[in-house]
Amino acid sequence: MNNRNYFYLPFELPVLLILLILFIFLYPIFIFVFAGGIVEAFSRLGFNPVTGTFLFLLSLFGSLINIPLTTVTTSAPIVREKVVYFYGIPYRIPFLTEETTTISINIGGAIIPVCISIYEFMRLLYIGKLNVALTSILGIIVVSIIIHLFAKPVKGVGIAVPFFIPPIVTAIVALILSRQYAPAVAYISGTIGTLIGADLINLNKIGELGAPVVSIGGAGTFDGIFLTGIFSTLLV
């Protein structure tokens, strides 16, 4: 792996251009349909509308950026062939090769949600709600266990979890543990719990997937984490 390539996009340039064009044309619809819910979700976490919208867009566009962390060797060697010419006659020589998988971390699906969760946790401590902060840790444990049961390794892709599971599970857990501070508990336990249950616990399986790149908080789990952060807060 070239250590100088710290950032890369998971899509080709034409796809990114199409996404940009769609965003420009759909932006007015986005403002009227989604902005209200997004602002409401972040306001329940203590953010003003401007900051909430900024964090949402930062998460959305941050999902396009993955930071490589390390590489692992695939567990099963792959048989390939090379052609050797001897007096003009081609001979196919089989040989074994080991492929590698690059483990990266997604900005929008891991780094930003973790930073917001840390902020929420510290805010709870600052206002003297130590019991709620400890409750959110319990929520992380519960959500991690449940999400891990639904997370499945997908060969060639990574770890995937149904997008609708994390928000529903998180909302239920948050309402049971703390009704008064359910939004903060939901965001912390939902985002961190999904990252742990889906990605981190399954890191030992990455070598078996045969995927060139596996992103923590990226493909397969970003939608679950993203929806968890927004909709679980609204559901409570």
N, C-alpha and C positions, 0 to 999 in steps of 0.2 A: 504494500500500500504506500502511495506517495504521501508522506506526512505533511506536505505542503498544501494538499487539497483538504482544507478543513471544512469547507462548505460545498455542497453540491445539491442540485435540484433533482427530484425524482422523476421529473417530466422533461420531455424534449421541448425545444424552443417553440415549435408550432403549437403544441398543446398549451403551453403557457400563454401564448398570444391569444388563443381561442378563449381561455379562461379570463384573460384581461378584458377582451371585447365583451364577453358575456357579463362580466362584472359591471362594465360601464353602462350597458343597456339595461341590466336588471337592478342597478343601484336604486332608482326611484322606488321600485317595488319593494326592495329590501328595506328602505327607509320606512315605508308605510306599514309593512306587514311585520317585520321582525324587530325593528329598532325599539319599539315600545317594550316588547318582552325582554329584550337584552338589557335595556336600561333598568327595567324593573328588577331583573335578576341581580345585576351588580349593585343596585341601590340597596338591596337587602343584605349585601355584604359590606355596606358602609362606603361605597364609592359614589361619587357624584356622576351625573349623566355623561359629562365629557370624558372623565377618566374611564367609566365603564365602556363607552363606545370605543375608546382608544385601545383598551385591553382586549376587547373582542376582536377588533381588526388586527391587532398585533398577533393574537393567537391564530387567526385565520391565515394570515400571510406567513406567519412563522411555521405553519405546518408544511410549507414548501421547502424548508431548510433543515437539513440533517447534519449534525456534526459527528464525523467519524471518531470513535473512541479506541477501538482495537480490532484485531482480526482473530478468528478461530479457524482451525483446520477441520474440514468435514470429516465425520467419523468413518465413512466408507470411501475407499479410493475408487476412482473412476478409470475404466479401461478406455484408452484412446489408441489411435493408430497414427503412425508416421510413415511416410513413403521414402524409401531409400533406393537410389538408382545405382545399379551395378552393370557396367557395360551397356548402358541405355535401357536396361530392363528394370521396371519398377517392382520393388518388393515392399509389401505392407508389413510393418513391424508393430505388433501390439505392445503397449507399455502402460504401466500404472502411474497415475498422477493424483496428487492430492489438491483438492480445491479449497479455497478459503472463503469465509463469510465475514464481511465487515459489519461489526456491531457499531451502530451510531445512535445518537439521541436526537429526538425531534424537538425543535424549539417551541412550536405551538402546542404540541401534544404532551410535552414533559416538562421542559424548563420553566415556561411561563406558568402553567398550573401549579407547579411545586412552589414557585415564588409567591403566587397569590395565596396558596395554602399556608405557607410560613407566615405571611403577613396577617392572615386571619387568626392563626394560632397565637401570634404575639399580641394581636389586638385584644383577644379574649383575656390573655394574662394581664395586659395593661389596665383593662377595666375591672380587674379583680375577679374574673370568672374562671378561677383555676379548675373548679369542678367541671365546667363545660369544656375546657381545654382537654382535660383528662378523658371526658366522655368522647371527644372527637377521636382520641387515640384508640379507644375501644371500638369506635365506629370503623376506623381504618382496618382493624384486625378482622372484624365481622365481614366487612365488604370484601376484603382481600380473599378470605376463605371462600365466600360465595362466588365471586367472580372467577376464582381459580377453577371452580368446578365446571364453569361454562367455557373457559378459554381452551381453544384447541390449536395445536400446532398444525400449520398448513404448509406442506412441502412446496418449496419454491417461493413462498411468500413470507412466512413468519408466524407469529402468534396472533390469532384472531379471536374476537369475542363478539357475539351478536350485539349490535349497536344499541338496542332498546333495553338490554338487561341492566347495565350499570345505573342509568337514571332511575329506573323503577326500584331496584334493590336499595339504592342509596336513599331515596325519598322515604321508603318504609323504615329503614334503619334509623334515619335521622329523626323521624316523628316519634319513634318508640323511645329513643334515647334522650331527646331534648326538644320538646315542642317550642319552648320560648326562643331558643337559639338554633332552631332547626336549619335555617339557611347556611349559617357558618359551619355547623356540624356536617351538613350535607355536602358542601363544597370540599371541605378538608377530607372527610372520610371517602367521598366518592372519587375524587381525582387521584389521591394518593393510594387509596385502596385498589382502584382499577390498575394503576401502574404496577403495584406490587403483585396483585393477584394474577394479572394477565402476562406481564412482561418479565419482571424481575425474578419471580419464582421459577419461570420457565427458561431462564438463561442457559441452564445446563442442557437443554434440548436443541439449542440453536445449531449445533454441529450436525444434527441429524436431518435438518430441513433441506439442505442443498440450495439455500437461497444465497445469491451473491451479496445481498445487503439485508440486514434486519435492523429496524429502527425502533428504539424504545420510545413508546408514545407515538409511533408513526403508523404506517399502513397496518390495518387490522385492528388497531386499538384507538387511533386518534378520534374517530367518530364517537366511540363510546366515551372517551374521556371528555371530549368537547361537549357532547350532549349532556353528560353528567354535570359538568360545571354550570351549564345554563339551565337545563330543564329540571334537574333535581331541586335546584334552588327555587324555581317557580312552583314545583309540585308541592312544596311544603309551605 
